[in-house]
């Protein structure tokens, strides 16, 4: 019974961490206090739910219990008693989409450097552990822990409100928010940790947040572009892993199982966004994803179009990772030798990136350089952390 309750508490927490934390942070105006109170509530749930049974609204129970714990904490110190006087007696109740968005806008407040915004959001909104965030950033755990402490302290000292900003603030706050929503989706789509290949609840949360942003900012083409991009990826999510939890590559996925209705919705959304005449990163990435989603087969993909779109994307975001992705299209437009030359030119900048070595290994194999391909695949495996990705790389090595 205790194990069942613990599993349920963890499931409730992971399913709506952003909403529960958001409603508390909005009311308290202090992310640190909100996190501490919610952790206390989670611990109390382990005892109370086993003793009294699971409440009708587990999330509502956690919010209410956390609110009471927060009020108790405020009563114990002078600063807290001053704040307590300004708070209403009752909590806000069930988490809402606005609470989730408000939490993201608060974590992405411009008083914080970008290097702190994203880890803080991954911790607060997604419930990732400090160790998981450190693994995603390839930095030591103490460094991320210190960054999170400083970020919370800065928000508290500056009195940053966890609420939706005024509409005239959207343009300056939006880039960081979109970047974080995208990172949340990516973490759900292919997890950075070693225990699970994907976290579908995170991907769903990111897509819901993106759609909520489109309602807040219907005339922002990059919001629509990001939402379309996530919808296009979500449309084929059911085919990305087999029944054993192994990755199924794009060329091997059953396209008959892709959600064609969702693909149509995304393409329509993207078409409207492009109509504004303000191209951006997410619109271009969505256009690339749309070319893949609309292709009847992998071989019939419009690779020349995709390569041209990567050129446009690189002009906006000059990242070597974009050039690495472009090289995949180059293989099908100009051949594997040309693609390998493009990849090799990135070696000094992507030597520590697993997908650089994985892509290079595949191109080397296509060029008949099997020994070098094996060495590249071994390096990719050493750098990979996702269990399904590691299994795929190991499978390639065993069949080489």
Secondary structure, DSSP 8 states (H G I E B T S, - for coil): -HHHHHHHHHHHHHHHHHHHHHHHHHHHS-HHHHHHHHHHHHHHHHHHHHHH---S-HHHHHHHHHHHHHHHHHHTSHHHHHHHHHS-SS---S--HHHHHHHHHHHT-TTS-HHHHHHHHHHHTT---HHHHHHHHTS-HHHHHHHHHHHHHHHHHHT---S---GGGHHHHHHHHHHHHHHHHHHHHS-SSSS-S--HHHHHHHHHHHHHHHHH-TT-HHHHHHHHHHHHHHHTGGGSB-TTS-B--GGGS-GGGS-HHHHHHHHHHHHHHHTTS---HHHHHHHHHHHHHH-SSSTTS-HHHHHHHHHHHHHHS--HHHHHHHHHHHHHHH-HHHHHHHHHTTHHHHTT-HHHHHHHHHHHHHTT-HHHHHHHHHHHHHH---HHHHHHHHHHHHH-
